[in-house]
Amino acid sequence: MSRMFLFLLFFASCVALSCAQDDNKIACYSYPKTTESFKKKLWDGYEISLGPARNASGGGGDDCTAAIYNAAGKVVFRTTGFGVIFDEDHTGMDFDGDGKGEVVFKTDEAGGAHCCWIYNVVSLAPKPHKLFDVGEGAAVDFVKEKDGRVTIWDRVGGTYEYTSGAARPFAERALRVQSGKLADVTPEFCDKLLSPANPDYDAWTRALTPENIKKLQTAKQFGSGRTLDLDDAVSALLSRAQQRVLCHQYDEALADLNLWPEDSRNEMMDNFAESIKEYNPEFATRLSGQPQSK
């Protein structure tokens, strides 16, 4: 019940973010439809313009647009979507370590789903260019470390076939700009991520009692046709395996996956492989279509 409550709370907050037009925000939304346009000066002669797109098709995901103009009035970056927000909280952070701040927008590219906004991070030095997009997962957090570097924490959703939506597996991925590109630095943090100091890992461990693992291994049905009795254990097992993959602890991840019921293990591993192939194609290939130990 607590997991379902948190899910509903998160969903409600997402809807509020995308639907409620905050007078203090420079933002454009498809619904309620924004009619006002905004301009704001940045630095070094750059300026942003944000608002309803003049040539929007109407419901086609191009309702709102934002652009960065240089001092000569030329567009050097543009983003378009169901909604666009100028992220004043994170604009000015130095993501690439060159001593100069970046410009950050949030763009709704998810068909108006209200909860999945992509962060567009743009550098203006030495010339304007997009550094990266991030946000396809459930949540993103930008953390400035003591040494001045910025770490981007991306909560990545896992395979969704075996739990309710509220219990979908997840793992944390740490990213950082290195040599001008977004790099995965998750292994640097795995001593904490895979320890009781991490509340998520602690919850997974408590859910995976010998009794629950035994129940899981004797279960015959998963997906929409089963009860929710094993939701926490299934979510914990797949989340822990996913986090271990991100930490490059492949043998430990495979050991977790091999706790799955034998009669559906190969199918589960194919689905798990599909969910991780974007950020770890090697381990996905190792799993997909390969006979697993019993």
C-alpha positions as CSV (number, residue, x, y, z in Angstrom):
1,M,0.0,0.0,0.0
2,S,2.8,2.4,0.8
3,R,4.4,1.8,-2.6
4,M,1.1,2.5,-4.3
5,F,0.6,5.6,-2.3
6,L,4.1,6.9,-3.3
7,F,3.3,6.1,-6.9
8,L,0.1,8.0,-6.8
9,L,1.8,10.9,-5.1
10,F,4.5,11.0,-7.7
11,F,2.0,10.9,-10.5
12,A,-0.1,13.7,-9.0
13,S,3.1,15.8,-8.6
14,C,4.0,15.2,-12.3
15,V,0.5,16.2,-13.5
16,A,0.8,19.3,-11.4
17,L,4.2,20.2,-12.9
18,S,3.0,19.8,-16.5
19,C,-0.5,21.1,-16.2
20,A,-0.4,24.0,-13.7
21,Q,1.1,27.1,-15.3
22,D,3.3,28.8,-12.7
23,D,3.3,32.6,-13.3
24,N,6.9,32.6,-12.1
25,K,8.1,30.1,-14.7
26,I,9.2,30.8,-18.2
27,A,7.2,27.9,-19.7
28,C,4.9,26.7,-22.4
29,Y,2.3,23.9,-22.1
30,S,-0.1,22.1,-24.5
31,Y,-2.6,21.8,-21.7
32,P,-3.8,24.2,-20.4
33,K,-2.7,25.8,-23.6
34,T,-0.2,28.6,-23.1
35,T,-0.8,31.8,-25.1
36,E,2.0,34.0,-23.8
37,S,5.6,34.2,-25.2
38,F,8.7,35.0,-23.2
39,K,12.1,36.4,-23.7
40,K,15.1,36.5,-21.4
41,K,18.6,37.8,-21.7
42,L,21.4,35.4,-20.8
43,W,25.1,36.4,-21.0
44,D,27.6,37.2,-23.7
45,G,24.9,38.7,-25.8
46,Y,22.7,35.5,-25.9
47,E,19.0,35.6,-25.4
48,I,16.2,33.0,-25.2
49,S,12.7,33.1,-26.7
50,L,10.1,30.6,-25.5
51,G,6.4,30.2,-26.2
52,P,3.7,28.6,-28.5
53,A,5.1,27.5,-31.8
54,R,3.8,29.7,-34.7
55,N,3.4,26.8,-37.1
56,A,2.2,24.1,-34.7
57,S,0.3,21.3,-36.3
58,G,-2.1,21.0,-33.3
59,G,-1.6,18.0,-31.1
60,G,1.4,16.8,-33.0
61,G,4.0,17.4,-30.3
62,D,5.2,20.7,-31.7
63,D,2.9,23.0,-29.7
64,C,5.7,24.8,-27.8
65,T,9.2,25.9,-28.8
66,A,12.2,27.6,-27.3
67,A,15.3,29.0,-29.0
68,I,18.6,30.5,-28.0
69,Y,19.7,33.5,-30.2
70,N,23.2,34.9,-30.4
71,A,24.0,38.7,-30.4
72,A,23.4,38.8,-34.2
73,G,19.9,37.4,-33.8
74,K,20.7,34.0,-35.2
75,V,19.2,30.8,-33.7
76,V,22.0,28.6,-32.3
77,F,19.7,26.1,-30.6
78,R,16.1,25.1,-30.7
79,T,13.9,22.6,-28.9
80,T,10.2,21.8,-29.7
81,G,7.7,19.6,-27.9
82,F,4.3,19.3,-26.2
83,G,5.8,21.5,-23.6
84,V,9.0,23.4,-22.9
85,I,10.3,24.9,-19.7
86,F,13.4,27.2,-19.2
87,D,15.1,25.6,-16.2
88,E,16.3,28.5,-14.2
89,D,17.3,26.4,-11.3
90,H,20.0,24.5,-13.2
91,T,20.9,27.1,-15.9
92,G,24.3,28.4,-15.0
93,M,25.7,25.1,-13.6
94,D,29.0,24.1,-15.1
95,F,28.4,20.5,-16.4
96,D,31.5,20.2,-18.6
97,G,34.1,21.7,-16.3
98,D,35.2,24.6,-18.6
99,G,34.4,27.2,-15.9
100,K,31.3,28.5,-17.8
101,G,27.7,27.8,-17.1
102,E,25.3,26.0,-19.4
103,V,21.7,26.6,-20.4
104,V,19.1,24.1,-19.5
105,F,15.6,23.5,-20.9
106,K,13.1,20.7,-20.2
107,T,11.1,19.4,-23.2
108,D,8.0,17.2,-23.1
109,E,8.6,14.6,-25.9
110,A,6.5,11.9,-24.4
111,G,3.1,12.6,-26.1
112,G,1.8,14.7,-23.2
113,A,2.3,11.9,-20.7
114,H,2.8,14.6,-18.0
115,C,5.7,12.9,-16.2
116,C,8.5,12.4,-18.6
117,W,10.4,15.6,-19.4
118,I,13.8,15.5,-21.2
119,Y,16.5,17.9,-19.9
120,N,18.3,19.6,-22.8
121,V,21.7,20.9,-21.6
122,V,23.4,23.4,-24.0
123,S,26.9,24.9,-23.8
124,L,27.6,28.4,-25.2
125,A,31.4,28.0,-25.2
126,P,33.6,28.1,-27.1
127,K,30.6,28.1,-29.5
128,P,27.0,27.0,-28.9
129,H,26.4,23.3,-28.9
130,K,24.2,20.8,-27.2
131,L,26.1,18.9,-24.5
132,F,23.5,16.2,-23.9
133,D,19.8,15.2,-23.4
134,V,18.8,13.2,-20.3
135,G,15.6,12.2,-18.7
136,E,14.1,9.1,-20.4
137,G,14.0,7.4,-17.0
138,A,11.7,8.0,-14.1
139,A,13.7,10.9,-12.5
140,V,16.8,13.0,-12.9
141,D,18.8,14.8,-10.2
142,F,21.8,17.1,-10.7
143,V,24.3,17.1,-7.8
144,K,27.3,19.4,-7.5
145,E,30.2,17.5,-5.9
146,K,32.7,19.0,-3.4
147,D,35.3,19.2,-6.2
148,G,32.9,21.2,-8.3
149,R,32.0,18.5,-10.8
150,V,28.3,17.9,-11.5
151,T,27.0,14.3,-11.4
152,I,23.7,13.6,-13.1
153,W,21.7,10.9,-11.4
154,D,19.3,9.1,-13.7
155,R,16.7,6.7,-12.3
156,V,16.4,4.0,-15.0
157,G,13.3,1.8,-15.2
158,G,13.7,-1.9,-15.7
159,T,11.6,-4.6,-17.3
160,Y,7.9,-4.0,-16.6
161,E,6.3,-7.4,-17.5
162,Y,6.2,-9.0,-14.1
163,T,5.0,-6.3,-11.6
164,S,2.3,-3.7,-11.3
165,G,3.2,-0.3,-12.6
166,A,3.9,1.0,-9.1
167,A,6.4,-1.7,-8.4
168,R,8.3,-1.5,-11.7
169,P,12.0,-2.3,-11.1
170,F,14.6,0.5,-11.3
171,A,18.2,1.3,-10.7
172,E,20.4,4.4,-10.3
173,R,22.8,5.5,-13.0
174,A,25.4,8.2,-12.4
175,L,26.6,10.2,-15.4
176,R,29.2,12.9,-15.9
177,V,30.4,15.0,-18.8
178,Q,33.9,13.8,-19.7
179,S,35.8,15.0,-22.8
180,G,32.6,16.8,-24.0
181,K,30.5,13.7,-23.8
182,L,28.1,12.2,-21.3
183,A,29.9,9.2,-19.6
184,D,28.6,6.5,-17.3
185,V,30.4,6.7,-14.0
186,T,28.1,4.5,-11.9
187,P,30.9,2.1,-10.7
188,E,32.5,5.0,-8.8
189,F,29.4,5.0,-6.4
190,C,28.7,1.3,-6.1
191,D,30.2,0.8,-2.7
192,K,27.3,2.9,-1.4
193,L,24.7,1.9,-4.0
194,L,25.0,-1.7,-3.1
195,S,25.2,-1.4,0.7
196,P,22.7,-0.9,3.5
197,A,23.6,2.8,3.4
198,N,21.4,3.0,0.3
199,P,17.7,2.9,1.4
200,D,16.7,1.3,-1.9
201,Y,19.3,-1.5,-1.5
202,D,18.3,-2.0,2.1
203,A,14.6,-2.4,1.0
204,W,15.5,-4.9,-1.6
205,T,17.4,-7.0,0.9
206,R,14.5,-6.9,3.4
207,A,12.1,-8.0,0.6
208,L,14.3,-10.9,-0.5
209,T,14.0,-13.1,2.5
210,P,14.5,-16.9,2.1
211,E,10.8,-17.3,2.5
212,N,10.0,-14.8,-0.3
213,I,12.6,-16.3,-2.6
214,K,11.1,-19.7,-2.1
215,K,7.6,-18.4,-2.9
216,L,9.0,-16.7,-6.0
217,Q,10.8,-19.9,-7.2
218,T,7.6,-21.9,-6.9
219,A,5.3,-19.3,-8.5
220,K,3.7,-20.4,-11.7
221,Q,2.3,-17.2,-13.1
222,F,3.5,-13.6,-13.7
223,G,2.3,-10.5,-15.4
224,S,-1.3,-9.2,-15.5
225,G,-2.9,-12.5,-14.7
226,R,-1.4,-13.0,-11.3
227,T,-2.0,-11.6,-7.9
228,L,0.2,-8.8,-6.4
229,D,1.4,-10.9,-3.5
230,L,5.0,-11.1,-4.8
231,D,5.3,-7.6,-6.2
232,D,7.8,-6.4,-3.7
233,A,10.0,-9.5,-4.0
234,V,9.9,-9.5,-7.8
235,S,10.7,-5.8,-8.0
236,A,13.5,-6.1,-5.5
237,L,15.1,-9.1,-7.3
238,L,15.0,-7.4,-10.7
239,S,16.0,-4.0,-9.3
240,R,19.0,-5.4,-7.5
241,A,20.1,-7.4,-10.6
242,Q,19.7,-4.2,-12.7
243,Q,21.8,-2.1,-10.3
244,R,24.5,-4.8,-10.3
245,V,24.6,-4.6,-14.1
246,L,25.1,-0.9,-13.9
247,C,27.9,-1.5,-11.4
248,H,29.5,-4.0,-13.7
249,Q,29.0,-6.8,-11.2
250,Y,27.9,-9.2,-13.9
251,D,28.3,-12.6,-12.1
252,E,26.3,-11.3,-9.1
253,A,23.6,-10.0,-11.4
254,L,23.4,-13.3,-13.2
255,A,23.2,-15.1,-9.8
256,D,20.2,-12.9,-8.9
257,L,18.5,-13.7,-12.2
258,N,19.0,-17.4,-11.8
259,L,16.8,-17.2,-8.7
260,W,13.8,-16.8,-11.0
261,P,11.5,-19.8,-11.6
262,E,13.0,-22.2,-14.1
263,D,9.9,-22.5,-16.3
264,S,9.9,-18.8,-17.2
265,R,13.6,-17.9,-16.6
266,N,14.7,-17.7,-20.3
267,E,11.7,-15.5,-21.2
268,M,12.4,-13.2,-18.2
269,M,16.1,-12.9,-19.2
270,D,15.1,-11.9,-22.7
271,N,12.9,-9.2,-21.3
272,F,15.6,-8.1,-18.9
273,A,18.1,-8.0,-21.7
274,E,15.8,-5.8,-23.7
275,S,15.4,-3.3,-20.8
276,I,19.2,-2.9,-20.4
277,K,20.5,-3.1,-24.0
278,E,20.7,0.7,-24.4
279,Y,23.3,1.2,-21.6
280,N,24.9,-2.3,-21.5
281,P,24.5,-4.1,-24.9
282,E,27.3,-6.6,-24.0
283,F,25.5,-8.0,-21.0
284,A,22.2,-7.9,-22.9
285,T,23.7,-10.0,-25.7
286,R,25.0,-12.4,-23.1
287,L,21.5,-12.9,-21.7
288,S,19.3,-12.7,-24.8
289,G,18.5,-16.0,-26.4
290,Q,21.1,-17.9,-24.4
291,P,20.2,-21.1,-22.4
292,Q,20.5,-20.3,-18.7
293,S,21.8,-22.4,-15.8
294,K,19.1,-24.2,-13.7
